[in-house]
Amino acid sequence: MGNVLVFLEQADRRLCPAALSAISLARAIHKTSGGKLLFVLIGDSVADAAKEASQFGADAVFTVEAPLLKNYLAETYAPIVARLATEQGASVVAACSTSVGKDLLPRVAGILDAGVAPDVSGVVSTKQYRRATNAGNAIQTIEVLSDVVVVSGRQTDFPRAQPSGGSSPVSAAAPGNINPAGATFVELQTQKRDRPDLTEARVVVSGGRGMKEGKNFAILEQLCDLVGGAMGASRAACDAGMVPNDLQVGQTGKVVAPDLYIAVAISGAIQHLAGMKGSKVIVAINKDAEAPIFQVADYGLVTTWEKAIPELIAEIKKIKSAS
């Protein structure tokens, strides 16, 4: 019987959406472990986020605060997580497979001499996990035999946790000797958009190479704004320079699983399908009736985007104006 320690990401004094998925992952592991469920938040000012985290049923919430921890660096965060795991008797250390999680957890595993179960989509036991392979066409069960297991979960496969009521005890843990090992935080560059983040949106509208050129994505932006969705794109559209690379959905891009995914002028190459076929409802619009995208679509429309999208926008506006 071992404890489960989960690292929760926070920003602007709030838990990140990925933290809620990490809690769902940790809860699933905790059901099989029988130990304690422990949360840890690291930063410069995490009291508000820790108070929020205390509503999710942990046995304890630990905060580690220091000015040098304001900005994430794996060199400073990983030793803290590893030390807490040892001090608290954790047999599993978990987090979400975000860019931070993918950077942090392997370093934690290295310090603890622990095996890693990366990008898992399901929990069998504290030692066994399910994960997608072969571009999502096969699910493998992996077993980690080390005493401590480090696990990262795919955000799209673990729903955002809901508060369980009550309030967990929150306690401060000492940061210890913070040694960045020569690393220096320079700056964080982000692209500010009015639309939801691609991996967190409930609706995603993606365009493919069939959009022909970048300026044509403006009509998809109109559709996004009408339905409150996020903009995505296929790798082919990104490689062609039509849209920025950070909009890419697919195996080598971002994996999404919204309530509604609208694929416009996307053929449906296996690389793209691996990044979106977990969506609850998939709508495909393509002029090629034999396009692979129709094999995974719940609804398919064989026509050109030039005809379909303006009509769709007009109908949505009618519905909105009547309500």
Contacts in CASP RR format, 6 or more apart in sequence:
PFRMAT RR
TARGET T0000
AUTHOR 0000-0000-0000
METHOD contacts of the structure
MODEL  1
MGNVLVFLEQADRRLCPAALSAISLARAIHKTSGGKLLFVLIGDSVADAA
KEASQFGADAVFTVEAPLLKNYLAETYAPIVARLATEQGASVVAACSTSV
GKDLLPRVAGILDAGVAPDVSGVVSTKQYRRATNAGNAIQTIEVLSDVVV
VSGRQTDFPRAQPSGGSSPVSAAAPGNINPAGATFVELQTQKRDRPDLTE
ARVVVSGGRGMKEGKNFAILEQLCDLVGGAMGASRAACDAGMVPNDLQVG
QTGKVVAPDLYIAVAISGAIQHLAGMKGSKVIVAINKDAEAPIFQVADYG
LVTTWEKAIPELIAEIKKIKSAS
1 33 0 8 1.000
1 34 0 8 1.000
1 35 0 8 1.000
2 33 0 8 1.000
2 34 0 8 1.000
2 35 0 8 1.000
2 36 0 8 1.000
2 89 0 8 1.000
2 90 0 8 1.000
2 91 0 8 1.000
2 92 0 8 1.000
2 126 0 8 1.000
3 33 0 8 1.000
3 35 0 8 1.000
3 36 0 8 1.000
3 37 0 8 1.000
3 38 0 8 1.000
3 59 0 8 1.000
3 88 0 8 1.000
3 89 0 8 1.000
3 90 0 8 1.000
3 91 0 8 1.000
3 92 0 8 1.000
4 26 0 8 1.000
4 29 0 8 1.000
4 30 0 8 1.000
4 33 0 8 1.000
4 35 0 8 1.000
4 36 0 8 1.000
4 37 0 8 1.000
4 38 0 8 1.000
4 90 0 8 1.000
4 91 0 8 1.000
4 92 0 8 1.000
4 94 0 8 1.000
5 38 0 8 1.000
5 39 0 8 1.000
5 40 0 8 1.000
5 81 0 8 1.000
5 84 0 8 1.000
5 85 0 8 1.000
5 88 0 8 1.000
5 90 0 8 1.000
5 92 0 8 1.000
5 93 0 8 1.000
5 94 0 8 1.000
6 22 0 8 1.000
6 23 0 8 1.000
6 25 0 8 1.000
6 26 0 8 1.000
6 37 0 8 1.000
6 38 0 8 1.000
6 39 0 8 1.000
6 40 0 8 1.000
6 93 0 8 1.000
6 94 0 8 1.000
6 95 0 8 1.000
7 22 0 8 1.000
7 40 0 8 1.000
7 42 0 8 1.000
7 77 0 8 1.000
7 81 0 8 1.000
7 93 0 8 1.000
7 94 0 8 1.000
7 95 0 8 1.000
7 101 0 8 1.000
7 104 0 8 1.000
7 105 0 8 1.000
8 15 0 8 1.000
8 16 0 8 1.000
8 19 0 8 1.000
8 22 0 8 1.000
8 23 0 8 1.000
8 39 0 8 1.000
8 40 0 8 1.000
8 41 0 8 1.000
8 49 0 8 1.000
8 53 0 8 1.000
8 95 0 8 1.000
9 15 0 8 1.000
9 16 0 8 1.000
9 18 0 8 1.000
9 19 0 8 1.000
9 22 0 8 1.000
9 95 0 8 1.000
9 96 0 8 1.000
9 98 0 8 1.000
9 100 0 8 1.000
9 101 0 8 1.000
10 16 0 8 1.000
10 19 0 8 1.000
10 41 0 8 1.000
10 43 0 8 1.000
10 46 0 8 1.000
10 49 0 8 1.000
13 45 0 8 1.000
13 46 0 8 1.000
13 47 0 8 1.000
13 48 0 8 1.000
13 49 0 8 1.000
14 48 0 8 1.000
14 49 0 8 1.000
14 52 0 8 1.000
15 49 0 8 1.000
15 52 0 8 1.000
15 53 0 8 1.000
16 98 0 8 1.000
17 155 0 8 1.000
17 160 0 8 1.000
17 197 0 8 1.000
17 200 0 8 1.000
18 96 0 8 1.000
18 98 0 8 1.000
18 155 0 8 1.000
19 53 0 8 1.000
19 96 0 8 1.000
20 160 0 8 1.000
20 161 0 8 1.000
21 96 0 8 1.000
21 153 0 8 1.000
21 155 0 8 1.000
21 158 0 8 1.000
21 159 0 8 1.000
21 160 0 8 1.000
21 161 0 8 1.000
22 94 0 8 1.000
22 95 0 8 1.000
22 96 0 8 1.000
22 153 0 8 1.000
22 158 0 8 1.000
23 39 0 8 1.000
23 53 0 8 1.000
23 56 0 8 1.000
23 161 0 8 1.000
24 158 0 8 1.000
24 159 0 8 1.000
24 160 0 8 1.000
24 161 0 8 1.000
25 94 0 8 1.000
25 96 0 8 1.000
25 120 0 8 1.000
25 123 0 8 1.000
25 151 0 8 1.000
25 153 0 8 1.000
25 158 0 8 1.000
26 37 0 8 1.000
26 94 0 8 1.000
27 37 0 8 1.000
27 161 0 8 1.000
28 122 0 8 1.000
28 123 0 8 1.000
28 158 0 8 1.000
29 92 0 8 1.000
29 94 0 8 1.000
29 123 0 8 1.000
29 126 0 8 1.000
29 151 0 8 1.000
30 37 0 8 1.000
31 123 0 8 1.000
32 123 0 8 1.000
32 124 0 8 1.000
32 125 0 8 1.000
32 126 0 8 1.000
33 91 0 8 1.000
33 92 0 8 1.000
33 126 0 8 1.000
36 59 0 8 1.000
36 60 0 8 1.000
36 88 0 8 1.000
37 57 0 8 1.000
37 58 0 8 1.000
37 59 0 8 1.000
38 58 0 8 1.000
38 59 0 8 1.000
38 60 0 8 1.000
38 61 0 8 1.000
38 62 0 8 1.000
38 84 0 8 1.000
38 88 0 8 1.000
38 90 0 8 1.000
39 50 0 8 1.000
39 53 0 8 1.000
39 56 0 8 1.000
39 58 0 8 1.000
39 60 0 8 1.000
39 61 0 8 1.000
39 62 0 8 1.000
39 168 0 8 1.000
40 61 0 8 1.000
40 62 0 8 1.000
40 63 0 8 1.000
40 64 0 8 1.000
40 80 0 8 1.000
40 81 0 8 1.000
40 84 0 8 1.000
40 173 0 8 1.000
41 49 0 8 1.000
41 50 0 8 1.000
41 53 0 8 1.000
41 61 0 8 1.000
41 62 0 8 1.000
41 63 0 8 1.000
41 64 0 8 1.000
42 63 0 8 1.000
42 64 0 8 1.000
42 65 0 8 1.000
42 69 0 8 1.000
42 77 0 8 1.000
42 80 0 8 1.000
42 81 0 8 1.000
43 64 0 8 1.000
43 65 0 8 1.000
43 66 0 8 1.000
43 69 0 8 1.000
43 70 0 8 1.000
44 65 0 8 1.000
44 66 0 8 1.000
44 67 0 8 1.000
44 69 0 8 1.000
44 70 0 8 1.000
45 65 0 8 1.000
45 70 0 8 1.000
46 63 0 8 1.000
46 64 0 8 1.000
46 65 0 8 1.000
47 63 0 8 1.000
47 65 0 8 1.000
50 61 0 8 1.000
50 63 0 8 1.000
50 170 0 8 1.000
51 170 0 8 1.000
53 61 0 8 1.000
53 168 0 8 1.000
54 61 0 8 1.000
54 166 0 8 1.000
54 167 0 8 1.000
54 168 0 8 1.000
54 169 0 8 1.000
54 170 0 8 1.000
55 163 0 8 1.000
55 164 0 8 1.000
55 165 0 8 1.000
55 166 0 8 1.000
55 167 0 8 1.000
55 168 0 8 1.000
56 161 0 8 1.000
56 163 0 8 1.000
56 164 0 8 1.000
56 168 0 8 1.000
57 164 0 8 1.000
57 165 0 8 1.000
57 166 0 8 1.000
57 168 0 8 1.000
58 168 0 8 1.000
59 168 0 8 1.000
60 168 0 8 1.000
60 169 0 8 1.000
60 170 0 8 1.000
60 171 0 8 1.000
61 168 0 8 1.000
61 169 0 8 1.000
61 170 0 8 1.000
61 171 0 8 1.000
62 84 0 8 1.000
62 88 0 8 1.000
62 170 0 8 1.000
62 171 0 8 1.000
62 172 0 8 1.000
62 173 0 8 1.000
63 170 0 8 1.000
63 171 0 8 1.000
63 172 0 8 1.000
63 173 0 8 1.000
64 80 0 8 1.000
64 84 0 8 1.000
64 172 0 8 1.000
64 173 0 8 1.000
64 174 0 8 1.000
64 175 0 8 1.000
65 172 0 8 1.000
65 175 0 8 1.000
66 175 0 8 1.000
66 178 0 8 1.000
68 76 0 8 1.000
68 175 0 8 1.000
68 178 0 8 1.000
68 180 0 8 1.000
69 76 0 8 1.000
69 77 0 8 1.000
69 80 0 8 1.000
69 175 0 8 1.000
69 178 0 8 1.000
71 185 0 8 1.000
71 188 0 8 1.000
72 100 0 8 1.000
72 104 0 8 1.000
72 185 0 8 1.000
73 180 0 8 1.000
73 183 0 8 1.000
73 185 0 8 1.000
74 103 0 8 1.000
74 104 0 8 1.000
74 107 0 8 1.000
74 183 0 8 1.000
75 107 0 8 1.000
75 179 0 8 1.000
75 180 0 8 1.000
75 181 0 8 1.000
75 182 0 8 1.000
75 183 0 8 1.000
76 178 0 8 1.000
76 179 0 8 1.000
76 180 0 8 1.000
76 183 0 8 1.000
77 104 0 8 1.000
78 104 0 8 1.000
78 107 0 8 1.000
78 108 0 8 1.000
78 111 0 8 1.000
79 111 0 8 1.000
79 179 0 8 1.000
80 173 0 8 1.000
80 175 0 8 1.000
80 176 0 8 1.000
81 93 0 8 1.000
81 104 0 8 1.000
81 108 0 8 1.000
82 93 0 8 1.000
82 108 0 8 1.000
82 111 0 8 1.000
82 112 0 8 1.000
83 176 0 8 1.000
84 90 0 8 1.000
84 173 0 8 1.000
85 93 0 8 1.000
85 108 0 8 1.000
85 112 0 8 1.000
85 148 0 8 1.000
86 112 0 8 1.000
90 148 0 8 1.000
91 126 0 8 1.000
91 147 0 8 1.000
91 148 0 8 1.000
91 149 0 8 1.000
92 126 0 8 1.000
92 148 0 8 1.000
92 149 0 8 1.000
92 150 0 8 1.000
92 151 0 8 1.000
93 105 0 8 1.000
93 108 0 8 1.000
93 109 0 8 1.000
93 112 0 8 1.000
93 114 0 8 1.000
93 148 0 8 1.000
93 149 0 8 1.000
93 150 0 8 1.000
93 151 0 8 1.000
94 150 0 8 1.000
94 151 0 8 1.000
94 152 0 8 1.000
94 153 0 8 1.000
95 101 0 8 1.000
95 104 0 8 1.000
95 105 0 8 1.000
95 151 0 8 1.000
95 152 0 8 1.000
95 153 0 8 1.000
96 152 0 8 1.000
96 153 0 8 1.000
96 155 0 8 1.000
96 158 0 8 1.000
97 118 0 8 1.000
97 119 0 8 1.000
97 152 0 8 1.000
97 153 0 8 1.000
97 154 0 8 1.000
97 155 0 8 1.000
98 155 0 8 1.000
101 152 0 8 1.000
102 118 0 8 1.000
102 152 0 8 1.000
105 116 0 8 1.000
105 118 0 8 1.000
105 150 0 8 1.000
105 151 0 8 1.000
105 152 0 8 1.000
106 116 0 8 1.000
106 150 0 8 1.000
108 114 0 8 1.000
108 150 0 8 1.000
109 115 0 8 1.000
109 116 0 8 1.000
109 150 0 8 1.000
112 148 0 8 1.000
112 150 0 8 1.000
113 146 0 8 1.000
113 148 0 8 1.000
114 144 0 8 1.000
114 146 0 8 1.000
114 147 0 8 1.000
114 148 0 8 1.000
114 149 0 8 1.000
114 150 0 8 1.000
115 144 0 8 1.000
115 145 0 8 1.000
115 146 0 8 1.000
115 148 0 8 1.000
115 149 0 8 1.000
115 150 0 8 1.000
116 144 0 8 1.000
116 149 0 8 1.000
116 150 0 8 1.000
116 151 0 8 1.000
116 152 0 8 1.000
117 129 0 8 1.000
117 131 0 8 1.000
117 142 0 8 1.000
117 144 0 8 1.000
117 149 0 8 1.000
117 150 0 8 1.000
117 151 0 8 1.000
117 152 0 8 1.000
118 131 0 8 1.000
118 152 0 8 1.000
118 153 0 8 1.000
119 131 0 8 1.000
119 132 0 8 1.000
119 152 0 8 1.000
119 153 0 8 1.000
119 154 0 8 1.000
120 129 0 8 1.000
120 130 0 8 1.000
120 131 0 8 1.000
120 142 0 8 1.000
120 151 0 8 1.000
120 152 0 8 1.000
120 153 0 8 1.000
120 154 0 8 1.000
120 157 0 8 1.000
121 130 0 8 1.000
121 131 0 8 1.000
121 132 0 8 1.000
121 139 0 8 1.000
121 153 0 8 1.000
121 154 0 8 1.000
121 157 0 8 1.000
122 129 0 8 1.000
122 130 0 8 1.000
122 131 0 8 1.000
122 157 0 8 1.000
123 129 0 8 1.000
123 130 0 8 1.000
124 130 0 8 1.000
124 141 0 8 1.000
126 149 0 8 1.000
127 143 0 8 1.000
127 144 0 8 1.000
127 145 0 8 1.000
127 149 0 8 1.000
128 141 0 8 1.000
128 142 0 8 1.000
128 143 0 8 1.000
128 144 0 8 1.000
129 141 0 8 1.000
129 142 0 8 1.000
129 144 0 8 1.000
129 151 0 8 1.000
130 139 0 8 1.000
130 140 0 8 1.000
130 141 0 8 1.000
130 142 0 8 1.000
131 139 0 8 1.000
131 140 0 8 1.000
131 142 0 8 1.000
131 154 0 8 1.000
132 138 0 8 1.000
132 139 0 8 1.000
132 140 0 8 1.000
132 154 0 8 1.000
132 274 0 8 1.000
133 139 0 8 1.000
133 140 0 8 1.000
135 251 0 8 1.000
135 270 0 8 1.000
135 271 0 8 1.000
135 273 0 8 1.000
135 274 0 8 1.000
136 251 0 8 1.000
136 274 0 8 1.000
136 277 0 8 1.000
137 270 0 8 1.000
137 274 0 8 1.000
154 255 0 8 1.000
155 199 0 8 1.000
155 255 0 8 1.000
156 199 0 8 1.000
156 255 0 8 1.000
156 256 0 8 1.000
156 257 0 8 1.000
156 278 0 8 1.000
157 257 0 8 1.000
191 244 0 8 1.000
191 246 0 8 1.000
195 201 0 8 1.000
195 224 0 8 1.000
195 225 0 8 1.000
195 228 0 8 1.000
195 229 0 8 1.000
195 230 0 8 1.000
195 231 0 8 1.000
196 202 0 8 1.000
196 228 0 8 1.000
196 229 0 8 1.000
196 230 0 8 1.000
197 230 0 8 1.000
198 204 0 8 1.000
198 230 0 8 1.000
198 231 0 8 1.000
198 232 0 8 1.000
198 246 0 8 1.000
198 247 0 8 1.000
198 249 0 8 1.000
198 254 0 8 1.000
198 256 0 8 1.000
199 254 0 8 1.000
199 255 0 8 1.000
199 256 0 8 1.000
200 230 0 8 1.000
201 228 0 8 1.000
201 229 0 8 1.000
201 230 0 8 1.000
201 256 0 8 1.000
201 258 0 8 1.000
202 229 0 8 1.000
202 258 0 8 1.000
202 259 0 8 1.000
202 260 0 8 1.000
203 224 0 8 1.000
203 227 0 8 1.000
203 228 0 8 1.000
203 229 0 8 1.000
203 230 0 8 1.000
203 258 0 8 1.000
203 259 0 8 1.000
203 260 0 8 1.000
203 261 0 8 1.000
203 262 0 8 1.000
204 229 0 8 1.000
204 230 0 8 1.000
204 231 0 8 1.000
204 232 0 8 1.000
204 249 0 8 1.000
204 256 0 8 1.000
204 258 0 8 1.000
204 260 0 8 1.000
204 261 0 8 1.000
204 262 0 8 1.000
204 276 0 8 1.000
204 279 0 8 1.000
205 220 0 8 1.000
205 223 0 8 1.000
205 224 0 8 1.000
205 227 0 8 1.000
205 229 0 8 1.000
205 230 0 8 1.000
205 231 0 8 1.000
205 232 0 8 1.000
205 262 0 8 1.000
205 264 0 8 1.000
206 231 0 8 1.000
206 232 0 8 1.000
206 233 0 8 1.000
206 234 0 8 1.000
206 249 0 8 1.000
206 261 0 8 1.000
206 262 0 8 1.000
206 263 0 8 1.000
206 264 0 8 1.000
206 266 0 8 1.000
206 276 0 8 1.000
207 217 0 8 1.000
207 220 0 8 1.000
207 232 0 8 1.000
207 233 0 8 1.000
207 234 0 8 1.000
207 237 0 8 1.000
207 263 0 8 1.000
207 264 0 8 1.000
207 265 0 8 1.000
207 266 0 8 1.000
208 233 0 8 1.000
208 234 0 8 1.000
208 236 0 8 1.000
208 237 0 8 1.000
208 242 0 8 1.000
208 263 0 8 1.000
208 264 0 8 1.000
208 265 0 8 1.000
208 266 0 8 1.000
208 267 0 8 1.000
209 234 0 8 1.000
209 236 0 8 1.000
209 237 0 8 1.000
209 240 0 8 1.000
209 242 0 8 1.000
209 265 0 8 1.000
209 266 0 8 1.000
209 267 0 8 1.000
210 237 0 8 1.000
210 265 0 8 1.000
210 266 0 8 1.000
210 305 0 8 1.000
211 217 0 8 1.000
211 220 0 8 1.000
211 237 0 8 1.000
211 242 0 8 1.000
211 264 0 8 1.000
211 265 0 8 1.000
211 305 0 8 1.000
213 242 0 8 1.000
214 237 0 8 1.000
214 241 0 8 1.000
214 242 0 8 1.000
214 243 0 8 1.000
216 242 0 8 1.000
216 305 0 8 1.000
217 231 0 8 1.000
217 233 0 8 1.000
217 242 0 8 1.000
217 243 0 8 1.000
219 305 0 8 1.000
219 309 0 8 1.000
219 310 0 8 1.000
219 313 0 8 1.000
220 231 0 8 1.000
220 264 0 8 1.000
220 309 0 8 1.000
221 231 0 8 1.000
222 313 0 8 1.000
223 262 0 8 1.000
223 309 0 8 1.000
223 312 0 8 1.000
223 313 0 8 1.000
223 316 0 8 1.000
224 230 0 8 1.000
224 231 0 8 1.000
226 313 0 8 1.000
226 316 0 8 1.000
226 317 0 8 1.000
226 320 0 8 1.000
227 260 0 8 1.000
227 316 0 8 1.000
230 258 0 8 1.000
231 243 0 8 1.000
231 247 0 8 1.000
232 243 0 8 1.000
232 247 0 8 1.000
232 248 0 8 1.000
232 249 0 8 1.000
233 242 0 8 1.000
233 243 0 8 1.000
233 247 0 8 1.000
233 248 0 8 1.000
233 249 0 8 1.000
234 248 0 8 1.000
234 249 0 8 1.000
234 250 0 8 1.000
234 266 0 8 1.000
234 267 0 8 1.000
234 268 0 8 1.000
234 269 0 8 1.000
234 272 0 8 1.000
235 248 0 8 1.000
235 250 0 8 1.000
235 252 0 8 1.000
235 253 0 8 1.000
235 269 0 8 1.000
235 271 0 8 1.000
235 272 0 8 1.000
236 269 0 8 1.000
237 243 0 8 1.000
238 244 0 8 1.000
238 245 0 8 1.000
238 247 0 8 1.000
238 248 0 8 1.000
246 254 0 8 1.000
248 254 0 8 1.000
249 255 0 8 1.000
249 256 0 8 1.000
249 272 0 8 1.000
249 275 0 8 1.000
249 276 0 8 1.000
250 271 0 8 1.000
250 272 0 8 1.000
250 273 0 8 1.000
250 274 0 8 1.000
250 275 0 8 1.000
250 276 0 8 1.000
251 270 0 8 1.000
251 271 0 8 1.000
251 272 0 8 1.000
251 274 0 8 1.000
251 275 0 8 1.000
252 271 0 8 1.000
253 275 0 8 1.000
254 275 0 8 1.000
255 274 0 8 1.000
255 275 0 8 1.000
255 276 0 8 1.000
256 275 0 8 1.000
256 276 0 8 1.000
256 279 0 8 1.000
257 276 0 8 1.000
257 278 0 8 1.000
257 279 0 8 1.000
257 280 0 8 1.000
258 279 0 8 1.000
258 280 0 8 1.000
259 279 0 8 1.000
259 280 0 8 1.000
259 281 0 8 1.000
260 279 0 8 1.000
260 280 0 8 1.000
260 281 0 8 1.000
260 283 0 8 1.000
261 276 0 8 1.000
261 279 0 8 1.000
261 281 0 8 1.000
261 282 0 8 1.000
261 283 0 8 1.000
262 283 0 8 1.000
262 285 0 8 1.000
263 276 0 8 1.000
263 282 0 8 1.000
263 283 0 8 1.000
263 284 0 8 1.000
263 285 0 8 1.000
263 286 0 8 1.000
263 293 0 8 1.000
263 297 0 8 1.000
264 285 0 8 1.000
264 286 0 8 1.000
264 305 0 8 1.000
264 308 0 8 1.000
264 309 0 8 1.000
265 285 0 8 1.000
265 286 0 8 1.000
265 287 0 8 1.000
265 305 0 8 1.000
266 272 0 8 1.000
266 284 0 8 1.000
266 286 0 8 1.000
266 291 0 8 1.000
266 293 0 8 1.000
267 286 0 8 1.000
267 288 0 8 1.000
267 291 0 8 1.000
267 292 0 8 1.000
267 293 0 8 1.000
268 291 0 8 1.000
268 292 0 8 1.000
268 293 0 8 1.000
268 296 0 8 1.000
269 292 0 8 1.000
270 292 0 8 1.000
273 292 0 8 1.000
273 293 0 8 1.000
273 296 0 8 1.000
276 282 0 8 1.000
277 296 0 8 1.000
281 298 0 8 1.000
281 299 0 8 1.000
282 296 0 8 1.000
282 297 0 8 1.000
282 298 0 8 1.000
282 299 0 8 1.000
283 297 0 8 1.000
283 298 0 8 1.000
283 299 0 8 1.000
283 300 0 8 1.000
283 301 0 8 1.000
284 291 0 8 1.000
284 293 0 8 1.000
284 294 0 8 1.000
284 296 0 8 1.000
284 297 0 8 1.000
284 299 0 8 1.000
284 300 0 8 1.000
284 301 0 8 1.000
285 300 0 8 1.000
285 301 0 8 1.000
285 303 0 8 1.000
285 305 0 8 1.000
285 308 0 8 1.000
285 309 0 8 1.000
286 293 0 8 1.000
286 294 0 8 1.000
286 300 0 8 1.000
286 301 0 8 1.000
286 302 0 8 1.000
287 302 0 8 1.000
287 303 0 8 1.000
287 304 0 8 1.000
287 305 0 8 1.000
288 302 0 8 1.000
289 302 0 8 1.000
294 300 0 8 1.000
301 308 0 8 1.000
END
